Amino acid sequence: MKKIVLIPDSFKGTMSSLRICEIMRDQILLHDPQAEIISVPVADGGEGSVDCFLSAIAGVKITSSAQNPLGEEMQSFYGVIDHGKTAVIEMAACAGLPLIEDRLNPLVSSTYGVGMLMKNAIESGVDKIILGLGGSATNDGGCGAAAALGVRFYNFSNQEFIPAGGTLTEIDRIDVSQLDARLNKIELVAMCDIESPMAGEKGASFMFGPQKGATAEMLPFLDEGVRHLGDIILRDLGKDVRTLPGGGAAGAMGAGVAAFFDAKLKRGIDVVLDTVHFEEIIQDADLIFTGEGKIDAQSLQGKVVIGVAERARLANVPVIAIVGDIADPIEEAYQKGVTAVFSINRMAIPFSEARKRAEKDLSLTVGNLMRQYKGLGL
C-alpha cells in the first residue's frame, strides 16, 4: 500500500488548500484505492489559516468577541490544538481586509481586536500562540494589539491613546509596565512569509498600503509613522526592530509583535511543518504532492514548495509540485529537493478563463500523474 502526503498551498483567487487536498485525494484513490493519504492543507498566515491547522491536526474552533479594524464589536474566532496547549490566531479574523472592504482606511484601522483574541486565548490556559500575519487592513505596527494587552502609549501632551496608522507620529513614549504578565510564560510564534522591513520603499506602507486603501498622498505619512514607531521602540524598549526581516508584515505587525511580545518571526511553512511533526509524517511515505499558484523566483526564497522539499530531501522522499504557472528560472527548485514540477494549465488562455476550470484541470493533472506512476509500477 502506497503512502502519499498532500501538502499544498492555496492557489490564490482560485482554490483553497483544503479544496486542493480534496481533489488530489479523490484522483489518487480513483487510481489506487488502497493508498494511505495524509492531507496537510497549508495557509500562509492569512485568511483560512485556522481551518487549515484544524484540518491537519485535531482541535477546536473557539468563538470569541473582538473588534474589527474600525473598532466595531464582532464575533471572531481562533483555533486550539495540541490538547488545548496551542492557540492558532489569524489576524485576518478580526483585522482582515474583507471585514471592511468598502471602508478601507489604514489611517484609522487598528489591530486592537487581535490583542483581544490573544487575551482570550491566554485566559483559556494555552502556553503557545501561533499568530498568522497576513491579509490585514491595518498599518498600526501592532500598537492596537499591544494596547489590548496592557501596553500604554502617550502623546506629546502626556495623554494616553491607542495609536492607529495615522497617529503613530503622535507617540511620545511607550510604557510596557502594565503588559499582561502572563505573556512571559507564553511562546509566541508569528507566521511571516514577507521579508520587508518596517519602513522605506520596501516597507509596510509603500509595499502594502495601497491594497489597504492608502492613497499616494497617504503613503509617505504612513511610512513616517511606522519609522517613528521604530525609533520610539528602540529608545523606550531597547529593541531595534527597524530593519528586522519581516518587520513590515501586516502593516508592520511583524515588528510590533517582536518588540512588544518578544515573538519569533518564522516562515509560515516552517511553522506548519513543525506543528504537524512533518518529519514523522513522511518517515515511511512513498510520495509527496505539494503545490502553489505559481512557482517563481519568490517561491525559491522559501515558500511552501521549497520549504516542503528541503525537509523531504533529508528523508529521501520524492516531491512532486503541482502548480498553476511555472516561471523562469526554477532550476534551483530541483537542487532544493523538488523532484518534478507540473502545471495544471492545459490551454493557453487568460487567467480569468483558466481559473474557472482550475479544479477540473487539477483533477486531470493528478489523474495523469497517477496513471504514469501506475504504468511504471511505482
N, C-alpha and C positions, 0 to 999 in steps of 0.2 A: 504494500500500500504506500503510495506516494504522500509525502507531507509537503504542502505548499503554503507559504506565508504570504499574505497580501498586505502590503503596507504603502498605499498610495496617498499622495496629497490630493487636494481637490483640483479640478480643472476650473479655474476661476471663470465665473459667468456661465458655466456650462453644467458641471456635475459636482456634487459634494463627494468627499472621500468615502462617506458611508454608502452612497449610491454606487460609486465605482466598485467598492468591495462586493456589493450585491451582484452586479453584472458579471464581474470576474468569477465569482463563486459559482454562479449559475452555469456559465460556459465550461468551467473546469469539471464540474460534476456531470455535465452532459456527456463529456468525453471520457471521464474517469470517475464513475460513480463511487468508487471505493476510496477516493482521495481524502486525506485528512487536511482540512483547510483551517488556517488560523487567520482571522481578519484583524488588522490593527489600523483602522482609519486614522489619518493624521490631519490635524489643523495647525495653522501657523501661529496660534495665539489669539486670532481674531474670532469673529462670529462662528459658532459651531464647535469651538474647542472643547467645551464641557461635554457635549454629546459624543464627541469622538472618544474622549477618555472613558466615559461611562460605557460606550460600546465595546471598548477594548478591555476594560477592567471592571469587575463587579463594583457597583457603587450606587449611590442615590443622588437624585437631584433635589436640592433644598430651595424652597421658595422663601424669599426674604424681601422686606421693604427696603427701598433705596430711593435715590433721587436721580432723575435723568440729567443730561448735560445742562439743562436750563433750570435745574433746582426744583422741578416738579416731582411730586411723590409718585412712585410707581412700584409695581411688583416685579422684582427681578429674581435672579437665581444664581446658584453656584453648585458645583458637584462635590461630593465627598467620596473618597476612595480609600483603599488600604485600611479597611475596617474602622473607618472614622478618624484615621490619623492624618489624612491629607485632604486639603480643600483645593479644588481647581476653580479658579475665578477667571472669567474672560471679561476684561474691562468693557468690551463692546456690549455686554449685557445691561449696562446702565449708563455707559458713556459713549455708545456707538453712534455712528452716522445715521443709520436708519431710524433711530428714535426721534430725531428732529430734522429729518431730511429737507423739509421745506422752510426751516428756520435756522439754518446753519449760521453760526457766528462765533468764530474762535476767540473773539474779544471778550465774550461773556460766558462761554461754556466752561463747565467745571467737572473735575473728576471726584467731587465730593462723594458721589454715590458709590464709587469704587472702594473708598475708605469705609463706607457703611457696610458693604458686603464683607470686607476683610474683618471688621469688628465683629460681625455676626459669626463668622467662621471661627474667630479666636474664642468667642464666648461658648462655642459648641465643643471646644476642647481639642481642636486639631493641634498638631505640633509642626505641621509643614503647610505652606501655602504655595501653590503653583499659580502664578499670575500671568495671564496671557496679554501681551501688549500688542494690540492691533485693532484696526477699524475704528479708532477713536474720533470723536468730533471735537476734541479739546486741544488746547495749546498752553496749558497752565503749568507745565513742568511737574505735575503731580501734587501741586500745592493743595488742591481741593481734598484729595485723599489724605494727605498729611494732616490737614486741619480736622478732618473727621476722626482722626486717631490721636488728637491732642496737641499737635504742633501749633504754635501761635505765631502769627505774622503781624507785625506792627508797621504802620506807615510813618511818614516823617512828622506827623502830629502826635505820635505815640498812641494812636488808636488801633485797636485790634481789628483785623478784617481778614476775609478769605480771598486771596488773590485769584484772578482769572487771567486769561491770556492778555487782556487789555490793561491790567492793573499790576503786572509784575514789576514794572518800573517804579511803583509806589512803595515797594518793600524797603523798609529802613533797617529792620532787624528781624531775626528769627529766633524764637525761644522753643527749645525742644525739651524743656524740663518736665512738661506735663504729658509727653508722649506716652501712650499706653505701655506700661512696663512689661506687659505680657508678651510684647513683641520681642523682648530679649531672649525668650525661650522658643521662638518660632523660627524655623528655617524658611526663608522666603526666596523663591527662585522665580525669576521673570523670564518668560519665553520671548526672545527677541531675535529676529532674523535680519534686522536692519543695522548697518554699521555706522550710520550717520551720527555725528556729534550733536551736542545741544544746539549750537548756533552756527551761523555762517551760511555760505551759499549751499552747502550740502547738509545743513542742519534741519531741525524740526520744522521751522516756519517756512523757509523758502522751498524746501523739497515737498512738504506735505500740506502746507497751509491752504493752497488753492482748492484741494478736494474737500476741505472743511469749511469752505465758504469765504476764505480770505480773498480780498481784492488785491490788486497790485499795490495799491496805496497802503494797505494794512501790513504787508509783508515786512518791510523794514522795521516798523514799530513793534510787531510781534517778535521779530528777531532780537531787537534791542531789549525787550523784556526778558526773554529767555537768557540772553547774555548777562543781564543784570542779576538775574536769579543765581546763575552760576557763580558770579563774583561774591554775592552775599553768602551763599552756601560755603564757599571757601573761607571767608572771613569768620563767620559765626559758628560753623560746624567743623571747620578744619579739614574738609574733604574737597578735593579738586576733581569734580566730575565734568569739567568744561570740555575736555577732549575725550571723554570716555566713549569708546566704540559702542554704538547702540544707545547712547545717551539721548539721541534725538528721536528715538522711537515713541510713537503715540503722543506727539506733542510734547516731547522731552520728558515724558513719564519715565523713560528708562533712567535718565539721570536723577529724577526725583526719588524713585524707589530705592536707588542705590544710596543716595545721600540721606534720606530720612529714615529708611528702614533697613539699611545695610543689605539690601537684596543683591543676589548674584544674577547677572545677566548672562543667559546661556542661549545657544542656538535652540530654536524650537524643536527641531528633530532630535537633538541630543536629550532634551528634557523628556520627550516622548519615549525614546529608546531606553533611557534609564528607568523610567517609571514602569514600563511594561516588562522590564527584565528581558530585553531583546536577545541578549546572548544566550539565555536559557531557552527561549522560544525556538531559536534557529539551530540548536545543537544537532538535531538529527533531521533537519529539513533537507529536502531534495532540491527545492527551487524557491526563489523569492520573486514575486511580482511587485514592482513599485511603479511610480509614475508621477507626473505633474503636467500642467497645461502646456508648458514649453520648457525644453531643456536648452540652456544657452550659457553664456559666459557667467551670468549671475548665478546660475544653478551650481556651477563648478566651485563657487565660494563656500558651499556647504549647506545647500537646501536639502530637501527630503531625499531625492535620488542619491546624491553623493553621500549624505550622512548615513543612509542605509548601506550603501555599497562599501564604504570604508570599514564598517564593522563586519559585514558579511564576508569580506575578503579574508579577514583574520580567521574565520571559521570555514573557509573554503566552500562556501555555498554560492552557486551561480545566481546572479541578479539580472532580471530582465526588466528594463524600463519601458513602460508603455506611455507615450506622451501624445500631446496634440501636435505641436510643432517641434522640429529639430533645427536648431540654428548652427551656423558655422562659427568657430570650430568647436567641436566637443570631444576631440581625441583624448583629452585629459581625463574624461569620464571613464574611459577604459582602463587607464592607469590607476584610477582610484578604486577599481573593483567592479564596475559595471560590465556585465558580460556582453550585452547587446541592447540596442535601443530601437524601438519600433514606433512609428507614427500611426495613429488611428485614421489619419486623413486619407481617404480613398479617392477623392476627386479634387481637382484644382478649382475650388470655389471660395468665395469670400467667407470670412468668419461668421458673418451674420447668417449665412446659409448653413455653413458647416456645423454650427452649434446646435441647430435643430435636429441634426441626425447623429449627434455625437454619441448618444447611448447605443444606437444601433451599430455605429462604426466601431465602438469599443468592443462590443459583444462579438462582432465579426473578427476583429483582430485577435482577441483572446482565443476564439474558436480555431482560427487558423494556426496559431501557435501550438495549441493543444493537439491539433491534427499532426503537426510536424513532429512533436515530441512522441506522440503515439506511434507514428510511422517509423520513427528511428528507434523505437523500442526503449525509449527513455522513461 
